[in-house]
Amino acid sequence: MTISTDDAWQDLIGISADPPDMRDKCEQCKRPVVVCWCSALPQPPLAVASQIVILQHPAEEKRSLRTALMLQLGLQPGKCVVYKGKRFPNTRHSAELQRVLDSPQTLLLYPSKESVPLEEIERSAGPYNLVLIDGTWPQAKAIYASSPALHRLRQVKLIAVGISDYIIRTQPTEGCLSTLETAAQCLAVLESQPELRQILVRPLHALCKYQLDNGAVEHQSKEFLMKTNQYPKPIGKRLSRLLNYSNTVPLEPQSLSQES
């Protein structure tokens, strides 16, 4: 049988550039079944009065260990919504986002001179919509700078942050939390339910335990490594500015997370 050049070319261009993923995946978290963390999700999903609105930089979607999905699945539908982009709102976003940004009940977690501690917000005046910017610190600053609608929101900050439980990732500073941890801490404050943080971060604990059981090691923050003279690389200008800034202005943890 003779195969024409055209037929051979069509067969060649029909081959996927990426090898097929043959592993069974969880229908809910879309991760391989062996590393699925869904069994650690609260059942049923938690009912809260507040709504978390995540403004996610496009680069975060590409990260393999995104924690925003853990938050979405841990709360009742509609209590955590994610919008993607570099400027908010834009023509691709629904009218619902504009409604949230126009609401007097909306708060923005962001470090600034105008930010007030979230713990000081009058809870009886809620429920609130809490907007989080999901990205690295440079990405978060760029989103804020290009989104005038965010400048009009009441800005808040977390005072009691603690150390991240996301121990298989290297964070820039000691006060950096993942998106999940940040939102969980905020909900614990807004809902006056301290136990919410522990319940919502259980999937993250399950993920880290699996990784550690299979050869991963615990990571310290870059700030810790530098303070203990263990940081293996020269300190770049951007990291140096970030560390100096964090010593003078409390940085919002989700804005500095290295994943989502």
Secondary structure as UniProt FT lines:
FT   HELIX           5..13
FT   TURN            27..29
FT   HELIX           33..35
FT   HELIX           38..40
FT   STRAND          51..56
FT   HELIX           58..62
FT   TURN            64..65
FT   HELIX           68..74
FT   TURN            77..78
FT   STRAND          80..84
FT   TURN            91..92
FT   HELIX           95..102
FT   TURN            104..105
FT   STRAND          106..109
FT   TURN            113..114
FT   STRAND          116..117
FT   HELIX           118..120
FT   HELIX           123..125
FT   STRAND          129..134
FT   HELIX           137..145
FT   HELIX           148..151
FT   STRAND          154..157
FT   TURN            167..168
FT   TURN            174..175
FT   HELIX           179..190
FT   TURN            191..192
FT   HELIX           195..200
FT   HELIX           202..213
FT   TURN            214..215
FT   HELIX           222..227
FT   TURN            228..229
FT   HELIX           237..246
FT   TURN            247..248
FT   HELIX           253..256
//
